[in-house]
């Protein structure tokens, strides 16, 4: 039975896999069984969101099954891994909702007026930097260069049920980057650092000194979900449309693209390993920007009037 040959570290996907094929012997499970499971998963609403499972989630489940079969092949229990013949549906692409310029101005004003300084700084920084959530939470005070208004990404902070909150390397080598930020953002960081130092002194030996910018009440690293849950509640309380933390990164990218920044610079700013990644994710924004560029040339030359004068 497949469960007896599972990998030692159970994952969150096992509760989906075992009810479907967990009762079958490894040598009796075919690519057809696994393909049916994958197809069913693609059509099944997520118990948390009610939407179909994302392609990434489906691949995660398939990878879990494949690991089991790879081990069985290695132990000469079966001749090959049937997962190699399974196709993952491409899934429906959707555009992540992001705030409009007017909305983000209103939200920042609300945050400035009503939010704790920690969260106001968090969302100002993620908007102006485009950092990933894990990169934001991996920031330490030694990564802030006030003299040159530069913030550097050197690590990430992540969470799994098995490990809890842990520090990791960046997603790719290109994710390790330094970004120059406006002076008012640096002034906000300095103000926030002063507030954090005061809290550190007040708590004394209760404070866990990890040098992180964004922490729990006692100085321990913040859980990756905390800022997003907090913003959702804040928006609900203030009757404001909620977009998740990652949408601030997308807004940052769209603003850069609309400003005419080239794809190489946008890609470097976002920490993508390849410019093709940036083009794939933000193809719509680049197309809109290119259309505007074409309109700008037409308006500048005023071609219609020029053509009439020639004839």
C-alpha positions in Angstrom: 0.0 0.0 0.0 1.3 3.5 -0.9 1.1 4.9 2.6 3.7 2.3 3.8 6.2 3.6 1.3 5.6 7.3 1.9 8.4 9.7 2.7 9.1 10.2 6.4 8.1 13.8 6.5 4.4 14.1 6.0 3.2 17.1 4.1 -0.1 19.0 3.9 -0.9 17.3 0.6 -1.1 13.8 2.1 -4.7 14.2 3.2 -5.8 14.7 -0.5 -3.6 11.9 -1.9 -4.3 9.0 0.6 -8.1 8.8 0.3 -7.8 8.5 -3.5 -4.9 6.1 -4.0 -3.6 5.3 -0.5 -5.5 2.0 -0.4 -3.8 0.7 -3.6 -0.6 -1.3 -3.9 2.2 0.6 -5.6 2.6 -1.9 -8.4 -1.1 -1.6 -9.1 -1.2 2.2 -9.4 -1.0 3.3 -13.1 -0.6 6.7 -14.7 -4.3 6.6 -15.4 -5.1 6.5 -11.6 -2.8 9.5 -11.0 -4.1 11.4 -14.0 -7.6 11.0 -12.8 -6.6 12.3 -9.4 -4.9 15.3 -10.9 -7.9 16.1 -13.2 -10.3 15.8 -10.2 -8.1 18.1 -8.2 -8.2 20.7 -11.0 -12.0 20.6 -11.0 -12.5 20.5 -7.2 -13.2 23.8 -5.3 -10.6 24.7 -2.7 -12.1 24.2 0.8 -10.7 27.6 1.9 -11.4 29.8 -1.1 -14.1 28.0 -3.0 -12.1 28.5 -6.2 -10.4 25.7 -8.2 -7.0 24.6 -6.9 -4.1 26.6 -8.4 -1.8 24.8 -10.8 1.0 25.2 -8.3 -1.0 23.3 -5.7 -1.7 20.5 -8.2 2.0 20.2 -9.1 2.8 20.1 -5.3 0.5 17.1 -4.9 1.9 15.3 -7.9 5.5 15.9 -6.7 4.6 14.3 -3.4 3.3 11.2 -5.2 6.3 11.2 -7.5 8.7 11.2 -4.6 7.1 8.0 -3.3 7.4 6.3 -6.6 11.0 7.5 -7.1 11.9 5.9 -3.8 10.1 2.6 -4.8 12.0 2.6 -8.2 15.3 3.1 -6.3 14.5 0.2 -4.1 13.7 -2.0 -7.1 10.1 -2.4 -6.0 8.6 -1.2 -9.3 10.2 -0.7 -12.8 9.3 3.0 -13.4 7.5 6.1 -12.1 4.0 6.5 -13.6 4.0 10.1 -12.7 6.3 10.8 -15.6 3.4 10.2 -17.9 0.9 12.5 -16.2 0.0 15.9 -17.5 -1.0 18.8 -15.3 -3.7 21.0 -16.7 -2.5 24.5 -17.5 -5.3 26.1 -15.5 -7.1 29.4 -16.0 -5.0 32.5 -15.8 -6.4 35.3 -13.8 -5.2 38.8 -13.2 -4.6 39.6 -9.5 -6.7 42.5 -8.3 -4.5 45.5 -7.3 -5.4 48.9 -6.0 -5.8 51.9 -8.3 -3.6 55.0 -7.8 -6.5 56.8 -6.1 -7.2 53.8 -3.8 -3.6 53.4 -2.8 -3.4 57.1 -1.9 -6.6 56.8 0.2 -5.3 53.6 1.9 -1.9 55.1 2.7 -3.7 58.1 4.3 -5.9 55.7 6.4 -2.8 53.7 7.4 -0.9 56.9 8.4 -3.9 58.1 10.4 -5.1 54.9 12.1 -2.6 52.1 11.9 0.3 51.3 14.2 3.6 52.7 12.8 4.9 49.2 12.1 2.1 48.4 9.6 2.2 51.8 8.0 5.9 51.4 7.4 5.5 47.8 6.2 3.0 48.8 3.4 4.8 51.9 2.4 8.0 50.0 2.1 6.5 47.1 0.1 4.8 49.5 -2.3 7.9 51.5 -3.0 10.3 48.6 -3.1 8.3 45.8 -4.7 9.9 43.3 -2.3 8.3 39.9 -1.8 6.6 39.2 1.5 9.3 36.8 2.6 12.0 39.3 1.7 10.2 42.0 3.7 10.2 39.8 6.7 13.8 38.8 6.3 15.0 42.4 6.4 17.3 43.3 9.3 18.4 46.7 10.4 21.9 46.1 9.1 20.4 45.9 5.6 19.4 49.6 5.9 21.9 52.2 4.6 20.6 55.6 5.7 23.6 57.5 4.2 22.8 56.3 0.7 19.0 55.7 1.1 19.5 52.0 0.1 17.7 48.9 1.4 19.3 45.5 0.6 17.7 42.0 0.3 20.0 39.3 1.7 17.7 36.7 3.1 14.1 35.6 3.5 11.8 34.6 6.4 9.4 31.8 5.8 7.0 29.5 7.7 6.0 25.8 7.5 4.0 23.9 10.2 7.0 21.5 10.5 9.7 24.1 10.9 7.8 27.1 12.2 9.3 30.5 11.3 12.8 30.1 9.8 15.4 32.1 7.9 16.3 31.0 4.3 18.3 32.1 1.3 16.6 34.3 -1.3 14.6 32.8 -4.1 17.4 33.2 -6.6 20.8 34.9 -6.7 19.3 37.8 -8.6 16.8 38.2 -5.7 19.8 39.5 -3.6 19.6 43.1 -4.6 19.8 46.7 -3.3 17.2 49.3 -4.1 17.5 53.1 -3.6 14.3 54.5 -2.0 12.9 58.0 -1.5 14.2 60.0 1.4 10.7 60.1 3.1 10.7 56.3 3.1 14.1 56.3 4.8 12.9 58.9 7.3 9.9 56.6 8.1 12.2 53.7 8.7 14.4 55.7 11.0 11.3 56.8 13.0 10.1 53.2 13.2 13.6 52.0 14.4 13.5 54.6 17.2 10.1 53.3 18.2 11.2 49.7 18.1 14.3 50.5 20.2 12.1 52.2 22.8 9.9 49.0 23.0 13.0 46.9 23.2 14.2 48.9 26.2 10.8 48.8 27.8 10.5 44.9 27.6 14.1 44.3 28.7 15.0 40.6 28.8 11.6 39.7 27.4 12.7 41.1 24.0 14.1 38.5 21.6 16.8 40.5 19.7 16.8 39.1 16.1 17.6 42.5 14.4 14.5 42.1 12.2 12.5 45.1 11.1 9.1 43.5 11.4 8.6 41.4 14.5 6.1 40.1 17.0 5.4 42.0 20.2 8.5 40.5 21.9 11.0 41.0 19.0 10.7 37.5 17.6 10.4 37.3 13.8 6.9 38.0 12.5 4.8 35.2 11.1 4.5 35.6 7.2 0.7 35.7 7.4 0.4 38.4 10.1 0.6 41.5 8.0 -1.9 40.2 5.4 -4.4 39.2 8.1 -3.9 42.5 9.8 -4.6 44.5 6.6 -7.7 42.4 5.8 -9.1 43.2 9.2 -8.1 46.9 8.9 -9.8 47.2 5.5 -13.0 45.5 6.8 -13.1 47.9 9.8 -12.7 50.9 7.6 -15.0 49.7 4.8 -12.2 49.7 2.3 -11.5 47.2 -0.6 -9.0 44.6 0.4 -6.1 43.5 -1.8 -3.5 41.1 -0.4 0.1 42.0 0.4 1.4 40.5 -2.9 -0.8 42.9 -4.9 1.4 45.8 -3.6 4.4 44.2 -5.4 2.3 43.9 -8.6 1.3 47.6 -8.3 4.9 48.5 -7.9 5.7 46.7 -11.1 2.8 48.2 -13.0 3.8 51.7 -12.0 7.4 51.1 -13.2 6.2 49.7 -16.5 3.7 52.6 -17.1 6.5 55.0 -16.3 8.4 53.6 -19.3 11.0 51.7 -17.3 12.6 49.0 -19.5 12.0 45.3 -18.8 15.5 44.6 -17.7 15.4 47.3 -15.0 11.9 46.2 -13.9 13.1 42.6 -13.7 16.2 43.6 -11.6 14.0 45.7 -9.3 11.7 42.7 -8.7 14.5 40.2 -8.2 13.4 37.9 -11.1 16.0 35.4 -12.3 15.2 36.1 -15.9 13.6 39.0 -17.8 11.3 36.4 -19.5 9.7 35.8 -16.0 8.9 39.5 -15.8 7.5 39.5 -19.4 5.3 36.5 -18.7 3.8 37.8 -15.5 3.4 41.4 -16.7 2.8 41.0 -20.4 -0.5 42.8 -20.3 1.1 45.9 -18.6 3.9 46.0 -21.2 1.4 45.7 -24.0 -0.6 48.7 -22.6 2.6 50.7 -22.1 3.6 49.9 -25.7 0.2 51.1 -27.0 0.6 54.3 -25.1 4.0 54.8 -26.5 2.6 54.4 -30.0 -0.1 56.9 -29.3 2.5 59.4 -27.9 4.5 59.2 -31.1 1.3 59.7 -33.2 0.3 62.7 -31.1 3.8 64.2 -31.2 4.1 64.0 -35.0 0.4 64.7 -35.6 0.5 62.3 -38.6 -3.0 63.0 -39.8 -2.4 66.7 -40.4 1.0 66.0 -41.9 -0.5 63.6 -44.4 -3.2 66.1 -45.3 -0.6 68.8 -46.0 1.4 66.4 -48.2 -1.6 65.6 -50.4 
